[in-house]
């Protein structure tokens, strides 16, 4: 038996004024065809009392109980970046963001949590400028990641900072979301000083001239400490691989002892190499029992309030990932299972994550059933199939 998870990050949504969602509006013939002969339903991937982040949600879909294994978001990203952490080290996600306005830091507004989806090369050069400027807090290290996503590591520190994800406050004044708790003054001082370093760079001047949002500040969030997972193969008896463009999901796979497979042109946006991810998955499943394919594009569009982009990303996943994988796995003749699901909803109306249950499609090539006519949030409710946790859904998925 082979197991393939196709995860469209954040593609679940709330109905618009016409009762439609991106999933119901998207032209997705392959997913709908599979849904007609699959078990379809809902599952709650985010445990009660935990914030609805892609970290805990993806962990749950991979079969790891966040209540047991979660130690924060940023250390998972640090693992993907190859950063070695000690037991007393503390990490923070460091976004490059675009703040608008002037005056004191508290008077600014979160214009863009991704600095215009800044490219990795430019971002790395800006992180290097920040490191060489000497503003990084004493005892800390700043490491470059992918696009706008970077990591600050405090060697031998304490947890307890109260920090807000920047994508939760798009378009809002930052004054009510500044760092609080442990090291609050030091973290805010770094964020504030970063804008004066960044504004002087030719790289940002060039972005402005090209009509792109400049990276005007660092923004810290996602505090955590070194995680420790039971290896995936030991826990589930399956050799696994992860395919993702974002450090978070790659990091979960690495910490779980899974193989992380890089795909040329994979970038975590709607411009990612969808076809390349499908091809990599089909190759990986030859030597692995389980492959987890993560696509960030719907989530990014949800955070940006981009309805057309979210619909388009679903359609691209359907045509370039779901269709080719289903057809090739069917041609090979070996029994396989597909799990098609988001990790959490990212409603366009809110532009951030929520904890609502998500709709899934669970296909078994050796046990086709009567499913639903088309895959969307409304129709899956009619099946009355419900798993109270993502881990429960995972266990049902890998059960032969």
Secondary structure, DSSP 8 states (H G I E B T S, - for coil): -EEEEEEETTBB----TTS--HHHHS--HHHHHHHTTSEEEEE--S-TTS---HHHHHHHHTT--HHHH---SHHHHHHHTT----TT-EEEEEEEEEEES-SSGGG-EEEETTTTT--HHHHHHHHHHHHHHT-S-TTEEEEEEETTEEEEEESS----EE---GGGSTTSBSGGGS-EETTHHHHHHHHHHHHHHHTT-HHHHHHHHTT-----EEEEEEEE-------HHHHHS--EEEE-SSHHHHHHHHHTT-EE---TT--SSTTS-HHHHHHHHHHHTTT-SEEEEEE-HHHHHHHTT-HHHHHHHHHHHIIIIIHHHHHHHHHH---EEEEEE-SSEEETTTTEEE---EEEEEEETTS-----SS-SHHHHHTT--EESSHHHHHHHHH--
